[in-house]
Structure formats: C-alpha cells, structure tokens
Amino acid sequence: MMIEVSLFIPCFVDQVYPQTGINMVRVLEAAGKVRVQYNPKQTCCGQAAYNAGFFAEACDVAGKWLHDFDTDVAHYIVAPSASCVGMVRNGYDILLRDKPELQASHQRIKSRTYEFSQFLVDILKVERIPGARFPGKVALHDSCSGLRECKIYGEPRKLLKNVAELELVEMADAESCCGFGGTFAVKFEAISTGMAQQKVLNALEAGASTLVSTDPSCIMHMDAYVRKEKLPLQVCHIADVLASGW
C-alpha cells in the first residue's frame, strides 16, 4: 500500500537551496512505499513573522498554510526543515489559541507533519537508502528545533551510518545552537557569528570534511561563516547526502 506524502517546501529551501527539495523527493521515491505530491499554492508557515513578534501577520500566514495542507488527500506532510515542522506542531498551539476556527484544522494536521529524516526512519521504517554513497568524515549538527521541538536525535544518525564510505564522527557540543535564530543573527551579529565559529571549529576538530544538518536555516548560517573564512568544510542538508552516489 502506497503512503500519500504532501511536500512542504520551506522558504529557505525554495529560495536558497532548491536542490535540497529535489533531493528530498529523490530519496523519498527511492525509499519506496510513497506517492509524492506538491501543492504549488503553498507559502511560508509563518515562523519568521512569529519569531520576530508579528503575531497577527503570522496568524494570517498560518491560516493560509493550514488551508493549503488540510486535505484528505495526503496522509503525511513532510518537510526538509525541523524548525518549520516544530512551528507547525508546537508554535501553532500558541499562535492559534484565540483562533478556534483554525484549531480544528491544526489538530488534524499536527500529528501527521514530519521532518524528513524522522519520517523516513519512524514512519517508513527505512534506515538505508539504496545506492547512497558519500566518501569522507561527516559531523551532524543537532538543530535546536530538531532536537528540542521535534525530539529528533537518532533518526539522522541511523541514516548517515548506513551511507557507503561515510564515517560519522561526533563533534563537541553537537546539540548547541549554531547562532542563527532568525532575527537573533541580525540583532546580535557578533554573538551569532561567534556561535557559528565555534560550531564550525568543533566540526573541523572532529576531523569532519562535511557538516550536516536537518535545518536549512542552520546550514545557511554556518555555510556563510565557512565561505567567508575560506575554511575546508562543506555544509549541507542530510537530503543532499542521502541523494549522493546514485
């Protein structure tokens, strides 16, 4: 029996890392058991506005998101972003507490909205992607939203350990924040940059040639520091790793 999956492509993936979205589809289809669909009318989940304190605007965006995804067609909603999934699962509980007309829709959706690696391991029961090959040492950054909001820890590690020629190394403070935090990176630039620096140095000290995360916002932030300092480290999404080699 095929499982229906509706893709949620977050803003950072759509605008900055479109290949990650494509790779997520490739991996889902390679894993089998799923039929993937995409609603082109979808937009932001509202996380950016919510984190910046624009609650009314965020609520409007959240209402549209729920309208776009609250259908009987897709059994699961899957996104390559733990922070966006965390927003839908948890942030909407707070954001929509005075919007009873949206709460029923949210309750129908929240339990079937999953981050990509969590969906593969916990729902599809897939830990190995056929043909995946990624030579080198890889360190995993546990994003704040992934670890604390979505309770993701073992899932990406299980997937990475089953990639041919990939050696997973644990870096110091893998669970600490990378320093992005949305507007935090703008309002507290020096602190944000220092946190990104420490995260990148921890990966390099662990011997990693690649730093991987489940969150495109973390990837964008850490990769910007790597490119600015011209450091020998690749930063990418787990979907990009799982789609390599085949």
TAKANOR-V179883 format. One record per residue. RES is the residue in three letters. SS is DSSP state (h for helix, s for strand, l for the rest). PHI is phi in whole degrees, 0 to 359 (999 if undefined). BURIAL is # if it has 24 or more other ideal C-beta (glycine too) atoms within 12 Angstrom, else .. Layout:
RES;SS;PHI;BURIAL + RES;SS;PHI;BURIAL
This chain:
MET;l;999;. + MET;l;280;. + ILE;s;262;# + GLU;s;280;. + VAL;s;233;# + SER;s;256;# + LEU;s;281;# + PHE;s;250;# + ILE;l;258;# + PRO;l;292;# + CYS;h;302;# + PHE;h;296;# + VAL;h;289;# + ASP;h;298;# + GLN;h;264;. + VAL;l;243;. + TYR;l;234;# + PRO;h;300;. + GLN;h;296;. + THR;h;296;# + GLY;h;297;# + ILE;h;296;. + ASN;h;294;# + MET;h;299;# + VAL;h;297;# + ARG;h;301;# + VAL;h;291;# + LEU;h;300;# + GLU;h;290;# + ALA;h;292;# + ALA;h;292;# + GLY;l;78;. + LYS;l;74;. + VAL;s;236;# + ARG;s;241;. + VAL;s;265;# + GLN;s;225;# + TYR;s;219;# + ASN;l;267;. + PRO;l;290;. + LYS;l;276;. + GLN;l;294;# + THR;l;225;# + CYS;l;296;# + CYS;l;279;# + GLY;l;100;# + GLN;h;299;# + ALA;h;299;# + ALA;h;293;# + TYR;h;298;# + ASN;h;293;# + ALA;l;271;. + GLY;l;93;. + PHE;l;267;. + PHE;h;290;. + ALA;h;296;. + GLU;h;295;. + ALA;h;298;# + CYS;h;294;# + ASP;h;298;. + VAL;h;293;# + ALA;h;298;# + GLY;h;299;# + LYS;h;294;. + TRP;h;300;# + LEU;h;297;# + HIS;h;297;. + ASP;h;291;# + PHE;h;251;# + ASP;l;276;# + THR;l;230;. + ASP;l;269;. + VAL;l;284;. + ALA;l;262;# + HIS;l;280;# + TYR;s;225;# + ILE;s;244;# + VAL;s;235;# + ALA;s;226;# + PRO;l;273;# + SER;s;204;# + ALA;h;293;# + SER;h;292;# + CYS;h;291;# + VAL;h;296;# + GLY;h;298;# + MET;h;296;# + VAL;h;294;# + ARG;h;290;# + ASN;h;247;# + GLY;h;298;# + TYR;h;295;# + ASP;h;302;. + ILE;h;279;. + LEU;h;298;# + LEU;l;257;# + ARG;l;294;. + ASP;l;255;. + LYS;l;236;. + PRO;h;300;. + GLU;h;291;. + LEU;h;254;# + GLN;h;295;. + ALA;h;297;. + SER;h;297;# + HIS;h;298;# + GLN;h;296;. + ARG;h;290;. + ILE;h;266;# + LYS;h;301;# + SER;l;283;. + ARG;l;245;# + THR;s;256;# + TYR;s;228;# + GLU;s;287;# + PHE;h;308;# + SER;h;292;# + GLN;h;294;# + PHE;h;294;# + LEU;h;301;# + VAL;h;279;# + ASP;h;275;# + ILE;h;258;# + LEU;l;281;# + LYS;l;61;. + VAL;l;249;# + GLU;l;239;. + ARG;l;228;# + ILE;l;263;# + PRO;l;304;. + GLY;l;86;. + ALA;l;297;# + ARG;s;214;. + PHE;s;211;# + PRO;s;295;. + GLY;s;124;# + LYS;s;270;# + VAL;s;235;# + ALA;s;252;# + LEU;s;252;# + HIS;s;267;# + ASP;l;279;# + SER;l;291;# + CYS;h;303;# + SER;h;292;# + GLY;h;297;# + LEU;h;287;# + ARG;h;265;. + GLU;h;268;# + CYS;l;261;# + LYS;l;60;. + ILE;l;264;# + TYR;l;216;# + GLY;h;286;. + GLU;h;301;# + PRO;h;295;# + ARG;h;293;# + LYS;h;299;# + LEU;h;294;# + LEU;h;293;# + LYS;h;295;# + ASN;l;258;# + VAL;l;268;# + ALA;s;300;. + GLU;s;68;. + LEU;s;263;# + GLU;s;251;. + LEU;s;275;# + VAL;s;243;# + GLU;l;269;# + MET;l;262;# + ALA;l;296;. + ASP;l;55;. + ALA;l;300;# + GLU;l;269;. + SER;l;280;. + CYS;l;294;# + CYS;l;277;# + GLY;l;102;# + PHE;l;287;# + GLY;l;61;# + GLY;l;66;# + THR;l;292;. + PHE;h;304;. + ALA;h;295;# + VAL;h;271;. + LYS;h;285;. + PHE;l;233;. + GLU;h;302;. + ALA;h;295;. + ILE;h;294;. + SER;h;300;# + THR;h;294;# + GLY;h;298;. + MET;h;291;# + ALA;h;296;# + GLN;h;302;# + GLN;h;296;# + LYS;h;297;# + VAL;h;295;# + LEU;h;296;# + ASN;h;298;# + ALA;h;295;# + LEU;h;294;# + GLU;h;293;. + ALA;l;280;# + GLY;l;88;. + ALA;l;284;# + SER;l;259;# + THR;s;222;# + LEU;s;247;# + VAL;s;242;# + SER;s;214;# + THR;l;263;# + ASP;s;236;# + PRO;h;296;# + SER;h;293;# + CYS;h;296;# + ILE;h;299;# + MET;h;300;# + HIS;h;293;# + MET;h;290;# + ASP;h;294;# + ALA;h;297;# + TYR;h;293;# + VAL;h;301;# + ARG;h;291;. + LYS;h;296;. + GLU;h;269;. + LYS;l;55;. + LEU;l;268;# + PRO;l;278;. + LEU;l;214;# + GLN;s;265;# + VAL;s;238;# + CYS;s;207;# + HIS;s;276;# + ILE;h;299;# + ALA;h;298;# + ASP;h;292;# + VAL;h;291;# + LEU;h;293;# + ALA;l;268;# + SER;l;272;# + GLY;l;91;. + TRP;l;212;.
